Amino acid sequence: MTSSDPRLPDHLLVAAALVKATVLTVAERVCQTLAAQSQSISKAADRNTMFAAQLALYRQLGSFRQQFEAEFDTRMLETVAPPAESKRGGKPTDWQSLTLVDDKEVDERMLSDRLGQQIASACEVELREVSGYMGRITGFGSADVDHNPLRPGVIGDALYQAIGTVSGDPNERAVLSREFATVMGQAMPACYAAIVVEMQSRGVTP
């Protein structure tokens, strides 16, 4: 899977490139903020975890970027594919369906969901506008957020998978997920707004 997968519409590839650039910028900012925060934490264990998470992300930025882009492309393809061709359904929304899943997987899904939720809550207006353009580009013909391949849930899931390549320690992943959720929530309104401007410049109508 590459960032220029020919199975994705050209306009979507352009919009996705803006998301990928934003995520890389956010990752660099997370490195900086964790380094600064670790200096002010009084509890040694928490300070060490935060510092280790920051160092792991700094060292694995290349792997993080590659994993995010690959996972993001995969999730976008699943969204735009006709239902009969979609081989992987969305994550369960009914938590009762997770009763047979171990605690580790439940925790991971909760962290992934939280990433998407925090992005969504920070840019509701911009997300609705982007969804209109995505409805045109994907051919679904509606502004349904669930059919938007750039929706926060897709981004959050790809982010969490990428974070998993940075560190295998659950505490470090939790720190990284929490910080990414905060910084992505700050960055995505501008990213979505830029996507709208780009689509308008290309003559795409919502």
Disulfide bonds with the S-S distance in Angstrom:
none
